[in-house]
Amino acid sequence: MDGSLHIDDQPFTVLGAELHNSSSSTAALIKTAFETVNAVGANTVLAPVSWAQMEPVEGRFDFTLTSTMIAEARKRGLKLIILWFGSWKNGQSSYAPEWVKRDTTRFPRCSTLQGPLEVLSPFSDAASQADEMAFAALAEHISVEDKDGAVIMVQIENEVGLLGDGRDRSALAEERWHSVVPDAVVRSLEDFPDSPLRREWQKHGHLDSGTWPQLFGENDAAEEAFMAGAYAQYVQRLAEAGRRHLPVPYFVNAWLDAPLPHPQEEGASDSALAGGQRPGEYPSGGPVLRVTNIWRACAPSLSLLCPDVYFGNFDEICAGYGTASSGLFIPEMRRDVTGVAQMFCAIGQFRALGVSPFGVDSLDTDTDEGRILIDGYQLLGRAGQFLYGHDKERRQTGGFMLLDTEEATTLNFDDYQVSVTAHAPFGGRSQEPGYGLIIQEVPNCFVVIGRGFTAGFRANDGANAGILDVAELDESDEVISWRNGDESGAGQAVRFSSLHGEAGSPLPIPIWSKSSGVMRVRLYKY
């Protein structure tokens, strides 16, 4: 991949909605969930396929639910991203079939310093072969069933990695720990000069070959790298098998390493399934940034390494994965107003090929949270009309979010700087995040999309920048209103209200500021 996604030779931005884990476990739930996704305005649904349900008896496959998902997506004009819940989901093996779970001899489990776990070992060839066979059967079925191309990507496993210890200590794993490190792992260190693993490698003699303890010692970095190599090689076998039947992008997602928020902080409720500072507190070996070099080296058939983002430094996460992978895709993120702001920032600032809030199918659309998310999908869908020119090249674009800790920012374009400030009603403090996209459509003309901010323009060559006119646009790119008066400060700036507008003005003259959230701004210099 080149950092973008194309469907039918056209650029496509995934405005996804990931379902809850069980929402694709029956045909009735699939229909209800897909209808909700369609109603909120997403263009893509991310839905799990359970290995346990698909292959309840070894060698006997039931693709009924997968076929139902494809049919429901096609009926509603949605694209579909399959999430394969095979050997691991959130570091656990809860979606493995009963015949796999019961046979601990054939399918050995991981073990930690505290004892054995109910988790398949990534060093098990039998588990890998069984998972690969099932995944290949799924890919082949999709290639036959999905003639219209509803399925556009496939996620392999879900947030892989070992919880509870830095590495697997089963007999199989111990044998591999004391075996020669794969050449691909050693070669990958050359491209990762600042990684903790490279520092350990240099500390232990910069050897070209040896066992894991010989090359890296006994430490967190070595153990995490050891598990990353194992999981990546396991996933690579599935990706290769899938590609033989279904030539779509394959990716993995990461439970991120991050300090857990304080119980009173925003995002703390998500910390049971996110965060952690040491390998084993978060899934050791998963595709976190410090081991993405190993994942790229050991799983070359993957198109993307993707972060699941619930908290942490959003800009650093996006920049890191945008560089470490072949593009940025966020398959899981928050669905609240902060998540909506992050969607705009990811697509505009970091050129994400897609974003996907989690658990959208349980959203109450009559709440503020529901209305804000629906509006976010609508506005980002509108942005798709302007992001690319007739040559299918992406136009110069900036994205931003203005949260409590950042009330202003500046976006740089070739000829202009755009200063964006959080839009507090009539001088008060902003109560909601501001977020938006600014797209340079042609010289001296910008399309501005979003909520809760004011944007001003300044020429880069020292000239004065003036606003010729501001046109509020509808879904068909037709003008709803011209905003050269009070709504734009008499042509000095472009003002975007929050979704709810601004009632209760203390000024004696009421100013109408509620808008469609999409405006075309034409500039001139004087």
N, C-alpha and C positions, 0 to 999 in steps of 0.2 A: 504493500500500500504506500501511497505517496502523501499520506496525511489527510486524504479526503475520501469520501465514499461516493460512488457513482451507481445509479440505478437506471437501466435502459439508456446508458450513455449520457445521463444528466446528473449534475451534482445533487446530492441528497444529504440533508441534515436530519439526523435521527432526533425527533422530539418524542422520546420514549416514555413509556409508563410500565414499570415492572410490577407484576402481580405478586401478591402474597404467596408464600411457598405452596399452600394447599389449594390455591384457586384454580389450578388446572388439573386437579385430581379426579374430577368427574365431568362428564359432558355438560351437565346442567350448570355447574360452577363456571365452566369455560364460557358458555354463552352469556351468562350474567356479567362476568368480569370483562369480557371483550366489549360488551355493550357499554359498560361504564367507561372504559378507555376511549371508546369512540365518542361518547357524549362529552368528555372533558376536553377533547380537541387534540389529543396526541395523534401522531401519525404512525407510531410503531408500538407494538406490545411486546414485552419481554416476559416469557412464560416458561416455567420449568417442565421438563420431561423427567419422570422418575424411573430410574433403572428398575427398581423393585416392581413397579406396576407394568413396565414394558416387557420384562422378562421374568415373570413369576416362577416359571419352571425353566431350567437351563435349556437353551436351544429353542424355546417356544416364545415367539415374539407377538405381542399384542400392540398394534399401532393405532388402535381406535382413537385414543385421546389425541395423538399427534395429528391424525387426519381431521379430527374435529377442530383443532386449533387452526389448521391451514384453511379449512372451509370457512370458519367464522371470521378469520382475518380477511380472506378474499371477499366475503359478502359485505364487509364494512369498509373495504378499501384501505385496510391497515397493512403495514408491513409487520413481519414477525421475526423476532430474534429468539431462537431456541436456547434455553439454559439446560445443559445436560447435568442433572444431579445423579452422578454415577457413584464412584468410589468415595467421594468426599463432598460434603456440604458444610461450610463453616468449620472446617477441620475435623468433622465427625463423619462416620460412615452410616448415617441414619437412613440413607436412601439405597443402600446395597440390598439386593434381593435376599429373601430368607435363606435360600440354598447357599448363598455366600456367607451370611452371618453365622449359620449353624456349623459350618465346616472350618473350624479354626486350624486344622492340620493342613489342609490344602491351601487355605487363604490365611496366612499368619497375620497376627496383629502387632501393632507397635507396642513397645514397652518403654517405660520411663524409670527414673530412679525410685519412684514410688510403687512401681509394679506395672502389670500389663494394662492396656487400654482396649476399649471396644472400638478400635480404629484400624482399618486395613493398613498394612505396611506398604509404603511405596517401593520397597525392595522386593516385593512378592511378584515373581514372574507370572504365577498363576492368576493373581488378581488382575494384573495388567492385561494378560491375554483375554480374560473373560470380559473385562470392561471394554477392551478394544473391539472384540467381536460384537458386543451389543451396540457400541457406538457406530461401528461400520454398518450394521444392519439398519440403524436409525437413519444414517446419512443416505444409504441406498433407497430406503423407503421415501424419504423426502424428495430425492431426485426424481422418483417416478410419480409421486403424488402431486408435487407442487410444480405443475407445468407453467403456471403464471408468475412464478418467482416471488411469492409472498415472503419466503424465508430469505433474509438478506445477510444474516450473520449467525454464528453459533458460538456460545460460551461453553468451554469444556471444564467440567467440575464447577465448584463454587467455593471461593476463598480457601484454597488448599493450604495445608501446613499443619504442623504438629503443635497441639496445645498441651501444656503441662510439663514440658521439658525442651531443652534446646535441640535435642536430636533423639531419634529412635535408638533404643538400646537393646532391641531384640537380637536374637542370634544371627539372623540374616543381616541386620544392620551392622552389627559388630564386625562381621566378616568384611563388609564393604568399607567400613571405617578404616580398617587396616589393610585395604587394598590400594592399588595405585590410583591416584587422582586422574580422572579423564583429562586428556590433552586439551579438550575444548575449554575446560574450566581454567587451566593455567594460562592458555592463550588469551582468554577474555580479560585477564588482569591488566594486560598492556593498555587497554582502552579505558581503564578505570583507576587512574593514578591515586585518587584520594579515598579509595574505599578502605574500610577497616580490614578487609581480608588481604588486600595488597600490602598494607603495613605489617600484618602478621607474617606474610610471605617473605617480605624483606628482612624482618626481624629474625626469621628462622633460616636465613642463608640464601634466599632467592633461588632455590633449587628448581631444576627443570622437571624433575620427576621424583616421585616418592608417595608414601601414604599420606592420608589427611593429617595425622599428627606430625609426621615428619616435615611436611611443607608448611603447615599453619599452626601447629601446636594444639593444645586443648583449651579452648576458649569459646566465647559466644560467637565470634565472627566465623570461626572454623566450623562450629556445629551448624550454624544457620546456612552457611554455604554448602555444607554436606547435604543437608535436607533439600536445599534449593535445587541442587543437581539431580537428586533422586526424583523429586516431584516433576521437574521440567522434562526429564527423560521419559517418565511415565506418560505425561501429557503429550509429548511429541509423538509417541506411538499412536495415540488416539487421533491427533491432528493429521498425521500422515494417512491413516485409514479413512478418515472423513473426506479428505481432499480427493481420494481416488474415486469417490462417488459424487461428491457435492462440492463444486468449486466456489465456495464463498469464504469470506474472512472468518478465521477462528481466533478466539481470544480467551484469556483468563483474567479473573478479577482478583484484587488484593484487599484483604482485611489489613488496614494500614497500621503501622507502628506509630504511636503518638502517646504522649502523656494523657492519662485519663482525666477528664474534667472533674472539677470539684462537684460534689452532689448538688450544689446550688447553682452551678453554672449551666448556661445554655448547652444542650447536647448531652448532658449527663445521663439522661434516660437511655441513650443509645450505647452507653459504654459497655454493657454486657456482651455486645457483639461487635465491638470495635475498640481499637486502641491497645495500649500496652507498650512498655518500654524495652523489655528484653525478649529475645526469642523464646517462645513458649508461653509468654504472657499474651502475645499475639501469635498467630500460627507461624511457627518457625519453618522457613523454607518457601513460604508464599512469595509472590512477586512484588515485594516491597522494593523501594528504589535502590537500596544498598546491594541487592543481588540481581538486579535486572540484567546485568552483563552476563551472569550465569544462565539466566532464563533465555536470553537471546542466543547464547552459544549452544545450549542443550536442547532448545525447542525452536529450531529455525522455521518450522511450518506454521507457527503462530503469527498472525498479522499484527496483533495488538496485545500489550500488557496494560491493564486498566485498573485505576483506583476506585474503590468504593468510598465515597467521601461523606462523612457525617459530622466530623469536626476536625480541627487542625488548621494549619495555615493554608488556606485555599489556594492562594497565588503560588506558593512554593510547590504544592502538590501538583497543580496543573502544569507549571513550568517544568517540573522534574519529569513527569510522565510524557509530556509533549516531546521532550528531548530523548528520553530513554526508549520510547516506543516509536512505532511508525505513524503516530498521530495520537490525538487525545480523544478518548471516549470514556464517559463516566456512566457505567451501567447501574449504579446505585447511588442515590443521594437523597437529601431531605426533600420533603414535599411541602414544607411550610414556606413563609415569605422569604426567609433566608435562603432556602433552597432555590426558590424562583430567582432571586437576585443572583445566585451563583450560576444558574443556567445562562443568564445573559452574559455574565462575565466570562464563562467558559467559552461560549460560542464567539463572542465579539473579541475579547482580548487574547484568548489562547487558541483560537481557530479550531475548537473542538468539532469533530465530525458528528458528535451526538451527546445527548444528556438524557438521563432517565431517573426521575424520582421513584422511590420505592413505595409499594403499598397503595398505589393510586386507586385500586379497585374498591377499597373500603372508605374512600373519601366521602364525606358528607358535603355535597355540592351547595347546600344551603347555608354553610358557615362561611366566615371570612376567609378561612384557610382554603376552602373549596373554591370560592369565587376568585381569589388571587391566583391560584394555580391555573384555573381555566383561562383567566385573562392572560397569564404568562404564556400558555400554549398558543393562544390566539395571536398575541403580538409576535412571538417568535416564528409562527407560521407565516405571518405577514412579512417578516424580515426576509424569509426565503425568496420572496419576489425580487429583492433588491441586492442580495449578497453577491450574486454573480452577474457578470455582464453577458452580452450576446456571444462573446468568445468563450464562455464557460469558465473564464478566469475569475477568481475571487477579487472583488473590489476591496479597496483599502477600507478597513473597518476597525473600529474601536469598541470595546465593551467595558462596562464598569458596574460596580456595586458600591453604594455609599452606606455603610453600616454605622453603628454608634461610634466606633473608633476612628472612622474616616469620613469627614463631612464634605470633602472636596477632592477633586483630582483633575488632571489635565491630560487630554488626549492629543497626540501629535499627528498631523497629516502633512502632506507635501507642502501645501501652501498656507495652511491655517493651523492654529492651536485652538482647541475647544476646551474651555474651562467649565467644569460641571460641579455644581454645588447641590447638596441635599436640600430639598425644597421644603423648608419649614413654613407652614401657613402664616403669612403676614408677620414674619420676623420671629416667630416662636421656634422652639427646638423641634426638629423632625421627630415624629413618633413612629415612622415606618421607614424601612430601608428605601433608598432610591436606587434605581437600576435601569440600565438601558443599553442600546446599541446606537452607534453613529456610523453611517455608511456614506462614503463619498461616491455619489452616483455618477457625476460628471464634474469637470472643473467648476468651482464656485457653486456647487449644489450638493446639499447633504440631505439624506433621509435620516430622521431622528426618531427613535422608537423607545418607549419605556414609560416609567412611572416615577413620580416623586422627586423631580430634580429641575434645576434651571441651567440652561446651557448658553454660554456666551462665546463669541468668536473673535479671534485676533489674527491678523495677517502675519506671516512669518518674515516678510520682507520689509517690515517697518511701516508699511502703509496702514491707513485706517481701514477697518472692515465694517461695512454697513450691511444691513439686512434689506434686500429688495422686497421680499415678501415671504410670508409663512402660510403654507396651505395645509390645513388639516385634511387627512385623506381617509376614505372609507375602504372597505375590503376590495373594491374594484379599482382602486387607485384614482377614484374620482374625488373632487374637492367637496368637502362638507362645509368648510368655512375658511375665510381668510382672516388671519390673526395678526394684523399689523397695529392693532390698537392697544387697549389696556392689557389684553392677555399676553402681549409680548413686551410689555413695558414701553409701548410706543416704538416698537422696532429695535429695542436694545438687546433683547435676549429671548430665548424660547423657553416657555414655562410648561412643565408637565406636572399635573396634579397626581396624587395617589389615585388608586382605583375609585375611592369613595368621593373624590372631589374635596372641596373645602367649604364646609358649612360653618355658620357662626362667625362670620367675619366681623372683627371689631371696627372695621373702617366704615365711615358713613356712606361711601360709594361701593356697592357690591361689584366684585370683579369675577366674571365667569371664567373658571379655569378647568373645568372638567372637559376631557377630550377623549378621542378615540385612541390616543396613545401613539399615533403615527402622524408625523408632519414632514413635509418637504420644505427645506429652508434654502432660499436662493440668496447669494451674497454678491457684493461688489466691493471694490476698493476705491478709496478716494483720498 
